[in-house]
Amino acid sequence: MQESIHPISGVMQTALENIKDMIDVNTVVGEPMVTGSGSTVIPVSKVSFGFVAGGGEYNLPQTDATRPFAGGSGAGVSLQPVGFLVLSPEGVHMLPAQNKLPLEHTVTMIPDLSMGLQLYENGEVDNIDLTESNLTTITSDSNNEHNKFLCEKRPTKFSYQMHLNFQRKDENGNLDENWNKAVSNRAFRQCFYKGIDFTNYYARTNKINPLKCENDYYTMPGVCYNTKGEEYTTLVAKEMGFDAEKYDGETMIRLRANGGDISALKKQAMEELSAIGVTFPVKATYFIIASSTSALDNATILKQCFSDSFGDDFIKLDIQTYVSSLTQEVRTPQLQSFVINGWSADFGDPVNFLGQETLHDDNAFYSHYYSNIARVAEAPADYQKDLMDAFEQYTDLVNTANAIVNDTDARYEAFAKAEAYLLENVLVSPAYYDITWSLTHANEYSKINAMYGGCNYKAVNWETSEEAYTTVQYEQFAKAFDAAIQG
């Protein structure tokens, strides 16, 4: 005897088969898109389904075994974009999507990725930071539609420095005496600050105006102002003697005094170091992440800057790679000769920057974890005596400034003297500011840009435009902004 099938089973089976037709892998993981640069972009979504089915039989007199049946089913579907999985030559990235609330415009932004320009052109994002390659493509074609919409951005809140390691070790944990002796020499260090022409390296960030990225200070501009309205780093410039120098788009400010000629310093360093057994060229070991072709391109340009500035007989950049963690694979075992790293203010006072490089302070982050000068101080070698004296003097200057708590102007002037001493002795060497170009529908000059804290990263209450902002408009924004902060 054949088993009868209840009508509710038919309702559920029909509904489930229709849902099955609605769902395939492309609903969650979308169809891959291949960009012109060779990157693959895969949309990823979160799909939620709700299903209900029910029915009832009516207990009425029947002539056969069946009873009247009434039933139905319903389903709800929610499709929420999660982001884009980007497979590029630089690696794999997940670009998250931002939720859009009713009656709220959210600016969709992406970082500097190879597929960004195509996403912008397709209207999928509202802002794209342009790579050197993007800018070359656009500016080399006078008919390119993007030329009049190129917008130069404000500096990010980071001051990037070349942090020298004064206690480098090799892969076996032995001290690298050749580098450690060299970097302990003042004339050797001054060649970094007074001799490296970073122009081509800056062009990797800002191809159109590379020298806008020049950084001559340790503290990030805009952190604090004295009672006269003077921005703190202008006080440092006065101490350094180049407060009258302005951006000219042609020559780095700190190279103008000697035209970048460090032949006398180089001769002095080589003579003094040869006398204590240093061999040349001195190898400066610099680590980049192995998976990033962009990092390799940057490092290759930096290596050429070393060669052009120092010659191949003095200092030679040695590019090495790490797999995933700079801290665990490089800094902790002290393998680097230097690291380029950005620092931003946790609070609006110069001590937040300058206090990171002092001795005898467990909270001095860079002294313990980058320069390793705190470790050198435990048992300095004879050749490190002058280096230690310089750090002691610098520490005293910072502590003296930090003790001034009832006179803001005097406090900042004292910190400026300490910072000038730090730079003149090149206990750390400033590298660059991050100033890029973009295509954008957002006026970032309208954002409240705290110099410290997480608020810098939030695109909240920005002025936006349905049409992309033009170069002329952004130049007007910049001019108005500069006038406002200068009083």
C-alpha positions as CSV (number, residue, x, y, z in Angstrom):
1,M,0.0,0.0,0.0
2,Q,1.5,3.4,-1.0
3,E,2.1,5.8,1.8
4,S,0.1,9.1,1.4
5,I,1.9,12.4,1.4
6,H,0.5,15.1,3.6
7,P,-0.4,18.4,1.7
8,I,1.9,20.4,4.0
9,S,4.8,18.5,2.6
10,G,4.0,19.7,-0.9
11,V,3.8,23.4,0.3
12,M,7.2,23.1,2.0
13,Q,8.9,21.3,-0.9
14,T,7.7,23.9,-3.4
15,A,8.9,26.8,-1.2
16,L,12.3,25.2,-0.5
17,E,12.9,24.4,-4.2
18,N,12.2,28.1,-5.1
19,I,14.6,29.3,-2.3
20,K,17.2,26.9,-3.7
21,D,16.8,28.4,-7.1
22,M,17.3,31.9,-5.6
23,I,20.6,30.9,-3.8
24,D,23.8,30.0,-5.5
25,V,27.4,30.8,-4.5
26,N,27.3,34.0,-6.5
27,T,24.7,35.4,-4.1
28,V,27.3,35.4,-1.3
29,V,30.5,35.5,-3.2
30,G,29.9,37.6,-6.3
31,E,31.3,37.2,-9.8
32,P,35.0,38.1,-9.9
33,M,35.9,41.4,-11.7
34,V,39.4,41.6,-13.3
35,T,40.8,45.2,-13.4
36,G,43.1,46.5,-16.0
37,S,46.0,46.4,-13.6
38,G,45.6,42.6,-13.2
39,S,43.9,42.7,-9.8
40,T,40.8,40.6,-9.1
41,V,37.9,42.1,-7.1
42,I,35.3,39.8,-5.6
43,P,32.1,41.2,-4.0
44,V,31.2,39.4,-0.7
45,S,27.7,39.7,0.8
46,K,25.9,38.4,3.9
47,V,22.7,36.7,2.9
48,S,20.0,35.9,5.5
49,F,16.8,33.9,4.8
50,G,13.7,33.3,7.0
51,F,11.1,30.7,6.1
52,V,7.8,29.7,7.6
53,A,5.1,27.3,6.4
54,G,1.8,26.2,7.9
55,G,-1.6,24.8,7.2
56,G,-4.7,23.3,8.7
57,E,-7.3,20.6,8.1
58,Y,-11.0,21.2,8.5
59,N,-12.9,18.5,10.4
60,L,-15.9,18.3,8.0
61,P,-17.8,15.2,7.0
62,Q,-16.2,13.6,4.0
63,T,-17.0,10.7,1.8
64,D,-13.4,9.6,1.5
65,A,-10.4,9.5,3.8
66,T,-9.2,13.0,3.1
67,R,-10.2,16.2,4.7
68,P,-10.2,19.8,3.3
69,F,-6.7,21.4,3.7
70,A,-5.6,25.1,3.6
71,G,-2.0,26.1,3.9
72,G,0.7,28.6,2.9
73,S,4.3,29.6,3.2
74,G,6.3,32.7,3.4
75,A,10.0,33.7,3.2
76,G,12.1,36.8,3.9
77,V,15.5,37.6,2.4
78,S,18.1,40.1,3.6
79,L,21.2,40.8,1.4
80,Q,23.9,43.0,3.1
81,P,27.1,43.9,1.3
82,V,30.1,42.9,3.4
83,G,32.9,44.2,1.2
84,F,35.3,43.4,-1.6
85,L,38.0,40.8,-1.5
86,V,40.9,42.2,-3.5
87,L,43.6,39.9,-5.0
88,S,46.4,42.1,-6.3
89,P,50.1,41.6,-7.0
90,E,50.7,43.4,-3.6
91,G,48.7,40.7,-1.7
92,V,45.2,40.0,-0.6
93,H,43.1,42.7,1.0
94,M,39.6,42.9,2.4
95,L,37.9,46.2,1.6
96,P,34.9,46.5,4.0
97,A,31.7,48.1,2.9
98,Q,30.2,50.9,5.0
99,N,26.6,50.6,6.1
100,K,24.3,53.4,4.8
101,L,21.6,54.6,7.2
102,P,18.4,56.2,5.9
103,L,18.6,59.9,5.1
104,E,22.4,59.8,5.7
105,H,25.0,60.2,3.0
106,T,28.1,58.1,3.7
107,V,31.3,58.8,1.8
108,T,32.6,55.5,0.5
109,M,36.4,55.5,0.5
110,I,39.1,53.1,-0.2
111,P,42.9,53.1,0.5
112,D,45.6,53.3,-2.1
113,L,44.9,50.0,-4.0
114,S,45.6,49.1,-7.6
115,M,41.9,48.6,-8.4
116,G,40.8,51.9,-6.8
117,L,40.6,54.0,-9.9
118,Q,38.4,51.6,-11.7
119,L,36.0,51.4,-8.7
120,Y,35.9,55.2,-8.6
121,E,35.2,55.5,-12.4
122,N,32.4,52.9,-11.9
123,G,30.8,55.1,-9.2
124,E,31.3,52.4,-6.5
125,V,33.5,54.7,-4.3
126,D,33.5,58.4,-3.6
127,N,37.2,58.9,-2.9
128,I,40.4,57.3,-4.2
129,D,44.0,58.1,-3.2
130,L,46.0,58.0,-6.4
131,T,49.1,56.0,-6.9
132,E,52.2,57.2,-8.7
133,S,51.1,55.0,-11.6
134,N,47.6,56.5,-11.6
135,L,49.0,60.1,-11.6
136,T,51.4,59.2,-14.5
137,T,48.5,57.8,-16.5
138,I,46.3,60.8,-15.9
139,T,48.8,63.7,-16.2
140,S,50.6,62.3,-19.3
141,D,47.3,62.6,-21.3
142,S,46.1,66.2,-21.5
143,N,42.7,64.8,-22.7
144,N,42.2,62.6,-19.6
145,E,38.9,63.6,-18.0
146,H,40.4,63.4,-14.5
147,N,43.0,66.1,-15.0
148,K,40.9,69.0,-13.7
149,F,39.7,66.9,-10.7
150,L,43.0,66.1,-9.2
151,C,42.9,67.2,-5.5
152,E,46.0,67.5,-3.3
153,K,45.2,66.3,0.2
154,R,46.2,67.7,3.6
155,P,49.1,66.0,5.4
156,T,48.1,63.0,7.4
157,K,48.6,63.3,11.2
158,F,51.9,61.3,11.1
159,S,55.5,62.6,11.2
160,Y,57.6,59.9,9.6
161,Q,61.1,59.5,10.9
162,M,64.2,57.4,10.1
163,H,64.8,55.8,13.4
164,L,68.5,54.7,13.6
165,N,69.3,51.5,15.5
166,F,72.4,52.0,17.8
167,Q,72.6,48.4,18.8
168,R,72.2,46.3,15.6
169,K,72.6,42.6,15.8
170,D,73.1,40.0,13.0
171,E,70.9,37.0,12.4
172,N,73.0,35.0,14.9
173,G,72.4,37.6,17.7
174,N,76.0,39.0,17.5
175,L,76.5,42.8,17.6
176,D,77.1,44.3,14.2
177,E,80.2,46.3,15.2
178,N,80.7,47.9,11.7
179,W,77.2,49.5,11.7
180,N,77.2,50.2,15.4
181,K,80.5,52.0,15.3
182,A,79.5,54.0,12.2
183,V,76.2,55.2,13.5
184,S,77.8,56.3,16.8
185,N,79.8,58.8,14.8
186,R,78.2,62.3,14.6
187,A,79.6,63.2,11.2
188,F,78.3,59.9,9.8
189,R,74.8,60.6,11.2
190,Q,74.8,64.2,9.9
191,C,75.2,62.9,6.4
192,F,71.7,61.4,6.7
193,Y,70.1,64.7,7.7
194,K,72.2,67.0,5.5
195,G,72.9,64.8,2.6
196,I,70.0,62.6,1.5
197,D,68.0,64.0,-1.3
198,F,64.6,62.4,-0.9
199,T,62.9,64.0,-3.9
200,N,62.5,60.9,-6.0
201,Y,61.4,58.9,-2.9
202,Y,58.8,61.6,-2.1
203,A,57.5,61.3,-5.7
204,R,56.2,57.8,-4.8
205,T,53.7,59.5,-2.5
206,N,53.3,62.8,-4.3
207,K,54.4,62.7,-8.0
208,I,53.2,66.2,-8.8
209,N,54.6,68.1,-5.9
210,P,57.1,65.7,-4.3
211,L,58.8,68.3,-2.0
212,K,55.5,69.0,-0.3
213,C,56.3,65.7,1.5
214,E,59.6,67.1,3.0
215,N,59.8,66.7,6.7
216,D,62.6,68.6,8.5
217,Y,61.3,68.2,12.1
218,Y,60.6,65.5,14.6
219,T,57.3,66.9,16.0
220,M,54.3,66.9,13.6
221,P,53.2,70.5,12.6
222,G,49.9,71.6,14.1
223,V,50.3,69.8,17.5
224,C,50.4,73.1,19.5
225,Y,50.7,76.9,19.3
226,N,52.1,79.4,21.7
227,T,50.2,82.4,23.1
228,K,51.3,84.5,20.1
229,G,49.7,82.0,17.7
230,E,53.0,80.7,16.4
231,E,53.0,77.0,15.4
232,Y,55.5,75.0,17.5
233,T,57.7,73.7,14.6
234,T,58.3,77.3,13.4
235,L,60.1,77.8,16.7
236,V,62.2,74.7,15.9
237,A,63.0,76.2,12.5
238,K,64.2,79.4,14.1
239,E,66.6,77.3,16.3
240,M,67.8,75.5,13.2
241,G,68.4,78.7,11.3
242,F,66.1,78.1,8.3
243,D,62.9,79.8,9.5
244,A,63.1,82.1,6.5
245,E,63.1,79.2,4.0
246,K,59.9,78.4,2.2
247,Y,58.7,75.6,-0.1
248,D,59.9,76.3,-3.6
249,G,59.2,73.0,-5.3
250,E,62.8,72.6,-6.4
251,T,65.1,72.0,-3.5
252,M,64.7,70.4,0.0
253,I,64.9,73.2,2.6
254,R,67.5,71.4,4.7
255,L,69.8,70.9,1.7
256,R,69.9,74.5,0.6
257,A,72.7,75.7,2.9
258,N,75.3,73.4,1.3
259,G,73.4,72.3,-1.8
260,G,73.4,68.8,-0.5
261,D,77.2,68.8,-0.6
262,I,78.4,66.5,2.3
263,S,81.9,65.9,0.9
264,A,83.5,67.4,4.0
265,L,81.3,65.5,6.4
266,K,81.8,62.3,4.4
267,K,85.6,62.7,4.5
268,Q,85.5,63.4,8.2
269,A,83.3,60.4,9.0
270,M,85.4,58.0,6.8
271,E,88.7,59.1,8.4
272,E,87.4,58.9,12.0
273,L,85.7,55.6,11.4
274,S,88.5,54.0,9.5
275,A,90.7,54.7,12.5
276,I,88.6,52.5,14.7
277,G,88.3,49.6,12.2
278,V,85.1,50.4,10.2
279,T,85.1,49.1,6.7
280,F,83.4,50.8,3.7
281,P,80.9,50.9,2.3
282,V,78.9,50.6,5.5
283,K,75.9,48.4,5.0
284,A,72.6,49.9,6.1
285,T,70.1,47.1,6.5
286,Y,66.5,48.0,5.7
287,F,63.6,45.6,6.0
288,I,60.3,45.5,3.9
289,I,57.4,43.1,3.9
290,A,58.1,40.3,1.4
291,S,54.6,40.2,0.0
292,S,54.4,43.9,-1.2
293,T,55.7,44.9,-4.6
294,S,54.9,48.5,-3.7
295,A,57.2,48.3,-0.6
296,L,59.9,46.9,-2.9
297,D,59.4,49.7,-5.4
298,N,59.7,52.3,-2.6
299,A,62.8,50.6,-1.2
300,T,64.4,50.4,-4.6
301,I,63.9,54.2,-5.1
302,L,65.3,54.8,-1.6
303,K,68.3,52.7,-2.4
304,Q,69.0,54.9,-5.4
305,C,68.6,58.0,-3.3
306,F,71.3,56.6,-1.0
307,S,73.6,55.9,-4.0
308,D,73.0,59.3,-5.6
309,S,73.5,61.2,-2.3
310,F,76.3,59.2,-0.6
311,G,78.1,57.5,-3.5
312,D,78.6,53.7,-3.5
313,D,81.8,53.9,-1.5
314,F,80.3,55.3,1.8
315,I,76.8,53.9,2.8
316,K,75.0,51.3,0.8
317,L,71.4,50.3,1.4
318,D,70.8,46.6,1.9
319,I,67.2,45.7,1.3
320,Q,66.0,42.6,3.3
321,T,62.5,41.2,3.8
322,Y,60.3,39.9,6.6
323,V,57.3,37.6,6.3
324,S,54.5,39.2,8.4
325,S,55.7,40.9,11.6
326,L,58.2,43.7,11.6
327,T,58.2,43.7,15.4
328,Q,58.7,40.0,16.0
329,E,61.0,39.3,13.0
330,V,63.0,42.5,12.8
331,R,62.8,44.9,15.7
332,T,62.8,42.5,18.6
333,P,66.0,40.7,17.4
334,Q,67.4,44.1,16.5
335,L,68.2,43.3,12.9
336,Q,67.5,46.7,11.3
337,S,69.9,49.5,10.7
338,F,67.0,51.9,10.7
339,V,63.2,51.8,10.5
340,I,61.1,54.5,8.9
341,N,58.0,54.9,11.1
342,G,55.3,57.5,11.7
343,W,54.3,59.0,15.0
344,S,51.2,61.1,15.8
345,A,50.4,63.0,19.0
346,D,48.5,61.3,21.8
347,F,48.1,64.8,23.3
348,G,48.9,68.4,22.2
349,D,52.3,69.0,23.7
350,P,55.9,68.5,22.2
351,V,56.8,66.2,25.0
352,N,54.6,63.6,23.4
353,F,57.1,63.4,20.6
354,L,60.4,64.4,22.2
355,G,59.8,62.3,25.3
356,Q,59.9,59.1,23.2
357,E,63.7,59.5,22.6
358,T,65.0,60.2,26.1
359,L,67.1,58.1,28.4
360,H,66.2,56.8,31.9
361,D,62.5,56.7,31.1
362,D,60.7,53.3,30.8
363,N,57.9,55.1,28.8
364,A,60.3,56.4,26.1
365,F,59.0,54.1,23.4
366,Y,61.6,54.7,20.7
367,S,64.5,54.6,23.0
368,H,63.6,51.1,24.1
369,Y,62.1,49.5,20.9
370,Y,63.6,51.3,17.9
371,S,66.9,53.0,18.6
372,N,67.8,50.6,21.4
373,I,69.8,53.4,23.0
374,A,68.3,52.4,26.4
375,R,70.1,49.0,26.0
376,V,73.3,50.7,24.9
377,A,73.2,52.8,28.1
378,E,73.4,49.7,30.2
379,A,76.9,48.9,28.9
380,P,78.2,51.4,26.3
381,A,81.3,50.6,24.3
382,D,84.2,53.1,24.2
383,Y,83.2,54.2,20.7
384,Q,79.7,55.1,22.0
385,K,80.8,57.6,24.6
386,D,80.1,60.7,22.5
387,L,76.8,59.2,21.4
388,M,75.8,58.6,25.0
389,D,76.9,62.1,26.0
390,A,74.6,63.5,23.2
391,F,71.6,61.5,24.4
392,E,72.3,62.6,28.0
393,Q,72.4,66.3,27.0
394,Y,69.3,65.9,24.9
395,T,67.5,64.2,27.8
396,D,68.4,67.0,30.2
397,L,67.1,69.6,27.7
398,V,63.7,67.7,27.4
399,N,63.4,67.3,31.2
400,T,64.2,71.0,31.7
401,A,61.5,72.0,29.2
402,N,59.0,69.5,30.7
403,A,59.5,71.1,34.1
404,I,58.2,74.4,32.9
405,V,54.5,74.2,33.7
406,N,53.4,77.8,34.3
407,D,54.6,79.5,31.1
408,T,53.5,78.0,27.8
409,D,55.7,80.2,25.6
410,A,58.8,79.4,27.7
411,R,57.9,75.7,27.7
412,Y,57.6,75.6,23.9
413,E,60.8,77.6,23.4
414,A,62.7,75.2,25.6
415,F,61.3,72.2,23.8
416,A,62.3,73.8,20.5
417,K,65.9,74.0,21.7
418,A,65.8,70.4,22.7
419,E,64.4,69.3,19.3
420,A,67.0,71.4,17.5
421,Y,69.7,69.6,19.5
422,L,68.1,66.3,18.6
423,L,68.2,67.2,14.9
424,E,71.6,68.8,14.8
425,N,73.1,65.6,16.3
426,V,70.8,63.4,14.2
427,L,69.8,61.2,17.0
428,V,66.8,60.6,14.7
429,S,66.5,61.8,11.1
430,P,63.1,63.2,9.8
431,A,61.9,61.5,6.6
432,Y,58.6,62.6,5.2
433,Y,55.0,63.7,5.5
434,D,52.2,61.8,3.8
435,I,50.6,64.2,1.3
436,T,48.8,62.4,-1.6
437,W,46.5,63.3,-4.5
438,S,43.0,62.0,-4.8
439,L,39.8,62.1,-6.8
440,T,37.1,62.9,-4.4
441,H,33.6,63.9,-3.6
442,A,34.6,64.9,0.0
443,N,36.1,68.2,1.2
444,E,38.5,67.0,3.8
445,Y,39.3,70.6,4.8
446,S,35.8,70.6,6.3
447,K,36.5,67.8,8.8
448,I,37.4,68.5,12.4
449,N,40.9,67.1,12.4
450,A,42.1,66.5,15.9
451,M,45.8,66.1,16.0
452,Y,45.5,63.2,18.4
453,G,43.0,60.4,19.0
454,G,41.0,58.1,16.8
455,C,38.6,60.9,15.5
456,N,41.0,61.6,12.6
457,Y,39.9,58.4,10.9
458,K,36.2,59.1,10.9
459,A,34.5,60.7,7.9
460,V,31.8,62.4,10.0
461,N,30.0,65.5,8.9
462,W,32.3,66.3,6.0
463,E,31.2,68.6,3.3
464,T,30.4,66.5,0.3
465,S,29.4,67.1,-3.3
466,E,27.4,65.1,-5.8
467,E,29.9,66.2,-8.4
468,A,33.6,65.5,-7.9
469,Y,35.6,68.4,-6.5
470,T,37.9,70.1,-9.0
471,T,41.6,71.1,-8.6
472,V,40.6,74.7,-8.4
473,Q,38.1,74.2,-5.7
474,Y,40.6,72.2,-3.6
475,E,43.2,74.9,-4.0
476,Q,40.6,77.4,-2.7
477,F,39.9,75.1,0.2
478,A,43.6,74.9,1.0
479,K,44.1,78.7,0.8
480,A,41.2,79.4,3.1
481,F,42.3,76.7,5.5
482,D,45.9,78.1,5.7
483,A,44.6,81.6,6.2
484,A,42.4,80.5,9.0
485,I,45.1,78.6,11.0
486,Q,47.5,81.5,10.6
487,G,45.0,83.8,12.1
